[in-house]
Amino acid sequence: MGAILDVTEMLKEPAGMAIALVVVVGGYFFVKWVFAEHPDDEK
C-alpha cells in the first residue's frame, strides 16, 4: 500500500510524470518486441 501512495505522490510532480511516461513507453515497446514475429520462425 505504501508503494502505491509513493507512486501517486510522484505523479503529482512534473518530473514524476515524465518518468512514468518513459516507463509506460518502454514497457509498450518491450511487449511489442517480445511478441513480434521473427523472420526465421516456422509458420
Buried (B, 14 or more C-beta within 10 A) or exposed (E): EEEEEEEEEEEEEEEBEEEEEEEEEEEEEEEEEEEEEEEEEEE
